[in-house]
Amino acid sequence: MGQRKRRYKTGRVASTSPKSGAGLPSGHGAGAHRGPAPAGRAIWPWICLGLILVFVAAVRVRYLSVPLERDEGEYAYAGQLILQGIPPYQFAYNVKLPGTYAAYALAMAVFGQTPFGIHLGLLFVNLGAVVLLFFLARRLFDPYAAVIASATYALMSMSPAVLGFCAHATHFVILAALGGFVLLLRGLESRRALTLFWSGLLFGVAVLMKQHGVFLGVFAFGVLLYNECSSKIVVNAAGSSSGSLQDPGTCAKKDLLPGVRRLAAFSFGTVVPYVLTCIILWRAGVFKNFWRWTVVYAGGHSLPYSFQGLARNFQWNGPENFFWVLAAAGFFILCADRSVSGWTKGFVAGLLASSFVAVSLGFYFFPHYFVLMLPAVALLVGAGCTLAGQKLRRNGLGAFGAFVPAAVFLIGSGWVLQSRRFDIVESLVAFDAAPALAGYISNHSTSTSRIAVFGSEPEIYFYARRHAASGYIYMYDITSTAPRAGEMKQEMFREVETARPEFVVDVHERFSWSVGFSPESQRIHDWLKEYLKSGNYRRVAVAENVKGQIVYRWESDAAGYSPTSEFHMCLYQRNL
């Protein structure tokens, strides 16, 4: 006889054998064999989740109007162009897929084309991710773990250590991927191909947000494939003798086809967003640029980074490492606890491994990349707390034993919040000065005027609501050692000369140029100096960082002024 299964009122499915590899994931968690919780206890996790969401909103509201940083500026400028009917890759070149551009366009269409509107969109994205992680942890473990995991993610995703107050693409990747994982587990339980299709679709959206999401999608496909293969093994092992009366080929075909359909549905869902994007960009006439940047050039795109950046990030984290230590402890507790099925252990470990690979792509280890690991870290913290609490309860501490891990988490979280560092600096002048300089540009030009920014500060285009004279909105690639860097530099020069921008912004800040020492930045400044002379430009504004304060000089005061700070920006206007 086949293996019997029982369904609880909560909708979970539990196998009579917790070791079964073919069981459904919701029945393999730490709390899968408990009956439905009493009504009085069932409400407290939802109250806790509500408090977590209120806390996230209260913290993020304070930072809604902070200036955009350069990655946000890129997404905002591209999203602004989309709202103007201009497709991506026409006026802005980048190796990233356009999903986050579309997400920004949607947020700005609803909340307005301002930093406030963008960060309000991020608030809802963050809240959505917290809720989805709650459901994922609850399905894998229990409500206790779900509350701890969602609180961990909420705190870590708002941390300066991962640039959490900036609307980076990684937040959008996580929102889509978590939705994909929740639907994946539901699909494994229901065995419905349509649910798995929607799960695959969300993983496809995650990849569109940033290519790093592909590793989460590959892991999800691996989970589905393992579940299908292991269920076939169990069916064959538990098959009745009557099966021998059937034609073996027919029996295998009947067993195989439903699994193939589920795998095909998931796989089809993953490719739909990318295929639709290709069709849309082809119809918009920019598919050639899209393919050149996101496939041809991205395949050889490299910057001088190594695993040293990984160690530096943890050194900068400071108190934030408390959560990573808890996650490490949770990992060992999870591995050692025999009450948790191998399926659940494998799922969490696989999520951790795939997330780490996603963060490690290119060895960049930028702080915001670590957002991709936060769901796995939060699950480990939640699992460690709930399993430790269960063990303490069994050892005679009763209800107090369950409270101890939560108390450690709360005390540690309070210490992290009190000691949180805000000295991770990406800019010493550009982010703060960009709105003022862009305001001057928009007040002294028409909507058809073009501007050129020599530096990686695309937020200026967004603030000024003016189009770039060149599609090269970042300087990193053309100052790198990439094979085509020289060719791209010359192409940028030609585009600027052809456009004859009314305003030129010259950025003097190391973060805005190369990731390491490169003579190319000086060569570009030399070319710019000659271009400004031949193009009949005059200096109309200077912004510089003087002892941590941004000091501005305008028009006549700026014309003959020589900046005293290494970190400054100069604005030039072409004489008509």
N, C-alpha and C positions, 0 to 999 in steps of 0.2 A: 504493500500500500504506500501511496505517496505520503510525504511528510505533512502532518496536520498543522493548521495555523489557527490562531484565535484572534479575533478583533475586539479591542476594547472600545468602550463608548467614546473614548477620546479620539478615536480614529487611527490609533497606532496598531500596527500588526506585529505580533510577537511569535517567534518560532518556538516550538516546544523544545528545541535544542539550541541553546545559545551559541554553540560552536559552529552551527551550520553556515557554510559560506554562501548558501543560496538564499538566506533569509533576507528580508527587506530591511533597509537601513533604519527605519524608525523603530524597529523592534530589536535593534542591536545596541541601543544606548545603555548608559549606566542605570537608567531608571525604567527600562523597557518592561520589566517583569512585575512592576508594581501595579496595583489596580488603580482605578480612577481616584484622584484625590478628593477628599471631602470638600463640599462647597465652600466652607469657611476658609479653607486654606488656598483655594484656587484663585482667589482674587488678589492676594498679596503680590504675586509677580507682576500683574498688570499695573498695580499702583506704583510699584518700584519702577517699571518701565516708563510710566507717565512722568514720574519725578526726574528720571534721567533725561527725558526729552525736554522737559521744562528747563533743566540745568543747561543743556546744550544751547537751547534758544537764548537763555539769559546771558550766557557767555558770548555767543557769537554776535548778538545784537550790538554789543559794545564795539565791534570791529567792522561793522558793515560799511563804513565810509572811509576806511583806510585806503591809501593810494594803491593802485595796481602795481605788481611787480612785472618783470619782463615777460614771463611765460603767460601770465594773465593778459598782458597787453597784446601778445600775439593772438590768443584765442579771441579776445574782445574785438580786435581789429578785423580778424577774419569773419567773426560773427556779424560785425557791423556791415561788412561788405555783402554778406549773404542777405541781410535785411534790405540792402540797396539793390538786390537783384544781381550781384556780381558773384560768380562762383569762386570757390577756393582755388588756389594755385594760379589765378590770373594775375593778381597784383601782390601776392604774398607767397613766397616759395618756402616749403619746409618738408622734412622727411616724415612728418607725422600724418597719420590718417585723419580725415576730416570730421570724425564723430564729435569731438569736443567743440569744434567750431559750430556745428549744428546745435549742440547743447547750449552753448553761449548765446547763439542767436535766439533760441527759444526763451531762455531766461531773460534776455534783454527785451524781447518782444512783450513779455508779460510784466516785468518789473522796471523796465527803463534802461537806457544805455548809459549807465553810470556805475561807478564802483559799488555804490549802495545796492543797485539792482543785481549786479553780478554776485555779490557776496550774500544777498538774500536768496538767490538761487542756490548757492552753495549750502546755505543753512538747511534748505529743504532736502538737498541731496544727502547731507550728513544725517539728518533725522531719518530719512528713508533707509540708509545703510544700517543705522543702529537698530531699527525695527526688524529689518531682514535678518540681521545677525542674531537677534533675540529668538526669532522663529527657528533659525538653523540650529542654534545651541540647544534650544528646547527639544527639538526633534532628535538630536544626537544624544543628549544627556537628560537634563531635567530642568524645571523652572529655576531652581537655585543657580545652576550653572548658567542659564540663560541671562539672568539678571546680572551676575558678575561679569559675564562676557560682554554684554552690551554696554555696561558701565565702563569696562576697560577700553573698549573700542572708542566710546565717546570721549574719554579723557585723552587717549593717545592720539586720536585723529584731530584734536584741537591743539596739540602740542606744538610749540615753536620748533621742537627738535625735528619735526617732519614738515615744517612750514605750514602747519595745519590751518591757519587762517587765510591762506591763499587758495584760490579755486583752481588747483592743479588738476590735470587730466586724470591722475590716479584716483581721485575721489569718485569720478564718474565711472572709471573702470570697476571699482569695487561695488558701486551701487548695482550695476548691471550684472556683475559676476555673482554677487550674493543672491540676487533674484534668480539667476540661473541655477545656483546650487539648491535653493529651496524647492524650485520646481523639479529639479533632478531627483531629489529624494521623494517628492510626491509621485513623480513618474515611476520610480522604481517600486514604490508601494502599490500604485494602481495598475501598473503595467500598461498604461495608455500611451500610445504613440503620439497623440496630439499634445499631451502634457510635455513629453520629451522634446517635441518640436519647439514648443515655446521656450523650454529651457535652453536648447541649442541656439535659438534666436537671440536670447539675452547674452549668451557668451559671444555670439557674433557681434552684437552691439558693443560689448566690452572691448573687443579687438579694435573696432572702429574708433573707440575713444583713445586708445593708445596700443601700439603693437604688442606691448608687454602682456596684454590680456590673453594672448594666444596660449600661453603656458597654463593658465587656469582652465581654458577651454579644453586643452589636450588632456589635462588631469581629469576633468569631468567626463570626457569620452572614455578614458581608461577605467573610471569607476563603473560606467555603464557597461563597457565590454566585459569587465571582470564579473559583474553581477549576472550578465547573460550567460557567460561561459560556466560559471559556478552553478547556476540553476540547472543547466543542462546536465552537469555531472551528477547533481543530487537526484534529478529525475531518472537518469540511467541507473544509478546505484540503488534507488528505491523502487524501480519498476517491477511490475508484477510478472508472473510467468506467462500470463496471457499475451504479453507483448511478443513472445517468440512465435506466436501464430501469425503475426503480420509480416509483410515484406519489410526487411530491414531498411531498404532505401526509402520506402514510403514513410515509415515511422520516423526516420531521421529528418526527412523533408518537412513533416508536420511539426516536429520539435524545433526545427531550425528557422522556419519562415517567420514566425512571430518575433523572434529575437532580431532577425535581420531587418524586419520592418521598423522596429524600435530604434535600432542603430542608424538606419537610413533616415528616419524622421529627425533624430537629433542632429545628424551630420548635415542634412539639408537645411535645418534651421540655422546652423552656424554660418553657412555660406550665403544665405539670403541677404543679410545686410550689406556684405561686401559687393555682391553682384549688383544689387540695386544701386549702390553708390557708384559703381563703374558705369552703369547705364545712364544715371543722372548726369555724371560729369562728362560722359561722351556726348550726350545731347546738348550740354552746355558749351561744348567746344574746348574743354580744357583737359580732356583725358590724356593727351600726350604729355602735358606738364605733370599731371597727377602721376602717371606711370614713371616718368623720368625721375621724379623726386622721391616717391614712396617705395619704388621697387628698384630701379636701376642704381640710383645714387645711394639710397638707404642700404643696399646690400654691401657697399664698400665704405659706408659712413663710419668713421672712427675718430676718437679723440684720445689724447694721451692719459688714460686713467688705468688704475690697477686695483688690486685688492687692498692696497694701503688705505684707500678711501673708506673701506668698510670699517677698519679699526678707528679711523679718525672720527667717523660718525658716532661710534659708541663713546669715544672720549668726550665729544661735544655734548652728548646726551645728558651727562651729569645725573641728576635725580631721576630722570626719565627711565634710567636703566632698572629702576625698581620693578617696573612691569615686565621687563625682559627676564629679570631674575625669577619672578613669580612664574613666568611662562616656562622657564627651564625646569623649575621645580615641578610644575604641573605636568610637563612631559614625562619626567621620571615616575611620578605618581601614577600617571595614566598607564605607562608601560608595565608597571609592577602590579597593578590592580587586576586580579583575575575575574572580577565580576563584570568587567567591561569586555565586550566581544572583540575578537581580532579584527572584525570588519570596521568597527568604530575607530579602533586604534590606527588601522591602516588608512582610513579616510583622513583623520586629523594629521597624521604624519605625512601623507601624500600632499595635503593642502599646504602644509608648512614647506615641504620640499619644492613644490611647484611655485609657490610664492617667492621663495628665495631665488630660484632661477630667474623669475620675472624681474626681481630687483637687480640681479647681477648682470643682466643683459648689457653688454658693452663695458662692464666694469666701471660705470659712471658713479654709482652709489651717491647720487644727489639725495639730500635729505627727504624730499617729497616722494622719492621712489619707495621709501620704506612704508608708505601708506599701504602698498600692496601686500605687505606681510601682516598688517595689523589684525585682520580677521582671524588668521591662524594663531597669532599670539594671544588674542582675546579668548579664543576657544580653549587654548591650553590653560590660561589663567582660570577660566570658569570651571574646566574639568578638574583641575588640581584642587580648587576650593571645595567643590561638591564632594569629591572622593575623599579628601582629607576630613571633611565634616562627617561623612558617613562612618569613616573609620573611628573617629573620636567618639561618636555616638555609640558604636558597638563596644568600645572599650570602657563604657560605664559613665561617660560624661552626659549622656542624654541629650536633651535639646541644647544645652549649653555647648556641647561639642560642635554642633552645626554652626553655632554663632562665632566660634573662635576664628575660623578662616575668614569669615566676612569682616570681623573686627580688624584682623591684620590687614586686609585689603583696604578698609576704610581709613585706618590710621596711616598706612603707607601712601594712599592717594592724597590725603590731606597734606602730608609732608611734601609730596611732589608738587602739588599746587602752590604751596607756600614758597618752595625753593626754585620754582620754574625759571629757567633762563630765557632771556629775550635778546641775547647778544649774538645770535647767529645772523651775520650781516651779509646781505647780497648786494647792497648798494650803499654808497657813501654820499651820493648826491642825486642820482638820476631819478629814483622813484619819487622822492619828495619834490624835486624841481620840475618834473615833467608836466604836472597840471598847469602850473603858472606859465611855463614857456609855451605850452600848447594853447593856452587861453590867449596869449598875445598873438599867436599865429592866426587863430580863428577870427580874432577881432580886426586883423589887418590884412585879410585876404578874402577872396571869394570862395564859394564852395567848389569851384573847378580848379583851384590852385593845387599844385603838387608840391610836396616837401620831401626832402631827403635827410635821413638821420644817419650820420656816420657813427655807429655804435649800435649795440644790440638793445634798443629801447623802443620796441614797436608800440608801447603804450602811448607814445606821443602821437602817433597817427590816429589812434582811437580817440584820445582826448580832443585833438584838434578837428576831428571829423574831416580830415583831408587825406587824399590818396597818396601813397608812396611813389616817389619818382622811380624807384627800382623795386623789383620783387624780392631783392635780398634784404630782408628786414633784420637778419642776424649777421654779425661779423665773424662768428666762430668758425664757420666752414671755410671762408675765404682767407682766414689767417692760419688755418691748420696746415698740416703736411699732407693732406689728402691729394691724390694724383691730379684731380681737376681743380684744385684750389686756385691756381693761377688763371686758368680759363674762366672760372666763375668771377674772379676779381675784375678781369677785363670786361666781362659781360656787364657787371654792375656799373663800371665806369661809362660804358656806352649808353646804358639805359638812363643814367643821370644826365649825361650830356644831351641826349635826345629830348628828355622831358623838360629840361631847363627849369628846375624847381624854383618857386618864388622864395622859399625859405630853406635854409640848410642848418642842421643842428650838428655841432661837432662835440662829441662826448669824450671827455678825458677821465676815464675811470677804468681800472684794470678789469673789473668784473664784466664790463661791457664789450670786451674785446676777446683776447685769446685766453684759453684755460691755463696756459703757461707762457713763458717768455717766447715771443715770436717777433722777428724783425718786420713782419708784414704790416703790423699795425702802424709802425712808423712810416713805412713806405706809402701806405694809404693816406696818412696825414700829410705827407709831402705832396702827393698828388692833389689832395684837397686844397692845400694852400695855393698851389698854382691855379687850380680851377676857380677858386674864389676871386683871385686877382683878375684872371681873364674874363670871368663872368660878370664883373662889375658888382660885387656884393659888398655890403657894409655891415658891420657888427651892430646889432640893435639890442642885445641882451647878454648878460653873463650871470650865471648862477654858480656859486662855489660853496664848498663846505669849509667853514671857518670855525674851528674848535667845536665841531659837532652841530653847528647851526648853518642853515642855508641862507646865504646873503645874496641879494639880487641887485643888479645894476642895469638900468634901462637906457636905451637910446643914447643921448649925448654922454651920459656917465659911463656907458659901456664902450663907446667907440674907441677910446684910446686907453682903456684900462688893461693892465696886465695882471691876470689872476695870480694870487700869491699861494693858492692851495693847489696841491697835486690833483685834487678831485674837483673838477669844474666842467661846466657846459657852456658853450658859446652859441648864440643864435645869430644867423646872418640872413639879411634880406637883400634880394636882388634889386638894384636900382632900375626903375622903369624908364 
